[in-house]
Amino acid sequence: GEDVEPFRLDPDLAEWVVARAAGKKSIKGARNPGVKALWRAFRALAAARYHFRTEPELAQELLDMRDRIEALWIERT
């Protein structure tokens, strides 16, 4: 297996994860198309960061962008 890095979830993201694990399809604000797009962008940047983990500078740039998108998502949910 591959090594994995644990990370701490902020309360809003944790709420989403728990709701998803419980089988709920959405959380407050999630019906808004803009909020959905921000969440997809967050997930795409997280995936890109994972795939570029061997390139530290690019991985950090992707993390910074992901964090900014996450902040926008949190503001709107």
N, C-alpha and C positions, 0 to 999 in steps of 0.2 A: 503494500500500500504506500500511498504518498503521504508525506507529512502535511498536516493541516495547521492553520493558524487560528486559534480561537479569537473572537472579538466580542466586545461588549456592545449590546444593543441599547439604543436610547429608549425611553419609555414608549414613544409612539411606534417605533419599529417593533419593539417587543410585543405591543398590543396586536400589531398586524400578524406577527408570527404565531402568537397564541390563538388568535381568531382563525387563522389558516389551519393550524393543527386541529382545532375543534371542528373543522369542516365548514366554517362560515366563509362565504365568498367575498365579503366586503366589510370595511369599517367606515366610520364616519368620514364623509367627504370623498369616499372612493368612487362614487358614481360620476363625479365630475370628470369629463374627458381630459382636461388639463392635468388633473391630479394623477390620473391613470398614466398619462404620457410621462410625467415626472418619475413615477415609480418604474416604468419600463426603462427609462434612461438610467436610473440608479442601478437597476439590475444589470443592464448592459455594461456599464462602466465597471461594476464589481467583477463581472465575468472577464472583461478585457484585462483588468488588473491581475486577476488570477493567471491568465494565460501569458502575461508579460512579466511574471514574478521574477524571472531571471535577468530582467533589465531594470535595475533599481531606479534609475532616473525616470524612466517612462512609467513604471509602477507608481512612483510617488506622484507624478503629474496626474495620472488617472485617479489616484486616491483623492487628491485635492479637488478634482472635478466632481467626483462622486460625493464628497462631503458637501460641496456647494449645492448640488442637486438635492441631496438629502435635506439640507436646511430649507430649501424652497418647498419641498414636499411636506415637511413638518409644519411650516407656516400655514399651509393650506388645508391641512387635515385636522 
